Structures are given as structure tokens and as C-alpha cells.
Amino acid sequence: MIGKSKLCFWISGLMGIAVLLLTSGCESWKWGKESLGEDPFDKDVSLIRPIGVNDRIGITIMTTQRSESLEGVVDEHGMISLLHVGYYKVSGMKASELAVAITGEYKRRDIYIDPVITVINLSQETPAGQEYFLTGEVRQRGKASLSPGITLLQAIISAGDVTDFASSRVTITRRGKTKTFDLNAIRRGAAPDPIIHDKDVIVVKRAVI
């Protein structure tokens, strides 16, 4: 017959083992989760800083009729002279945010119906060797140097836009993971225009007939 003291000892031991196994299981689960790594599409490029005073900004406005480009230096009030608009507040925004804001301003004033705006902070240098790649149904395939804050739509426009056989589906492959975007939705402003990272591979899919 087992004594009371021995029984208590065995119960305490079993409880200790159970706690140890449970703790080890939790740690293994946590390690397994961390080992998967972060989704490379979750975060923006941290190196892209907001526009500031004395930055030199390049803006390209593309429509179905024509393309216009201008450069301006941000004054002490954080403004630049914007084509057909006048002085416009730009400081504090990233280049991609400014492109969205300018697009909305032109539409609101009925200056352009459906413009594609590209904004690049020319004063922010990209580390040497950074690049991205375009392939699929885009007019100029190949490697391109990465400009600070360039977005998916801007990269495609810079490559001559899509071909007549392109669908609205575009993929970006980044560090082994691929994500699909709707280019038509991005053009309409109905979906965010993702910023391109170093070594991204952009593929414009062919339309299915």
C-alpha cells in the first residue's frame, strides 16, 4: 500500500513534468512561428523619409493625350509650385503619398480627368546597386534602377506601360513570396499602390482570351 507521503511526492512529480512539457510545447510553437519570418509585404520601406525643406522633387503627369514633367525645390514653407495649381504644400509626405494627393487635387479641379502621377524625391539617394525587374506584358522588360519611393504603377509607367495583351493582374515576388495586385484598381485609386523594394520581380500577366 502506497503511503500518503509517497503519493503526494508522485503527484507533485507528475505535475512538474506536465508543466515542463506544456512550457516546452509553447516555446516550440513560438519558435516555429518566429522561424517562418515576417511577411515581406507587411511593411513599407523604412528608408523612405518624408519630403522636407530644400528637397528637389520631380513630378511627371501622364494622360492619354500628353506627358508633362517638372522639377521644384521645396521652399521654407514646405511648398512647391505645382503645374496649373500654384503653390502646394508637400512637406511631411512621402513621395507616394504626394502622388496620391496631387492626383486628387487635379481631379477635384477638373484639370486632368484620369492622370497618372509619378513623384520622386530627387534629393534622397538610393544605396548603390538597388534595382528591380520587370517582365511579362510590359513594353520594356528587364532590370531598372530603384528610385526612392517608386510604386508599382510608377514602375510600370516608367517601362512604357503594359502591352495590348496585358491583364489587370500583376504580381510582385519579394524574398521568395509572391503577391497579386489589381492594376486597374490601383489606377482608379480603389487599391493602394505598393512601393517597390530592392530586387523585386514584377510580372504583368497576359489576359486570358
Number of C-alpha atoms within 10 A of each C-alpha: 3 6 8 8 8 10 11 11 11 11 11 12 12 12 11 12 12 12 12 12 12 12 12 12 12 12 12 12 12 11 11 11 11 10 9 8 8 10 10 15 18 6 9 13 13 6 10 18 15 18 22 22 16 17 19 18 21 17 22 17 19 17 13 9 5 8 12 11 13 13 18 16 19 21 18 11 13 18 19 23 17 16 15 9 12 9 13 16 15 25 21 14 15 19 27 24 15 22 22 17 14 22 20 16 15 18 13 11 11 10 13 16 13 16 21 21 24 26 26 24 25 18 15 18 11 17 11 8 10 15 18 19 19 21 17 19 20 23 17 18 16 14 13 16 14 22 21 26 27 22 22 22 22 23 21 22 18 14 17 12 17 19 14 11 14 17 18 16 16 22 19 23 18 18 14 8 10 14 12 15 18 16 22 15 14 16 15 12 13 11 13 17 21 18 19 26 25 18 18 20 20 26 20 25 19 18 12 7 5
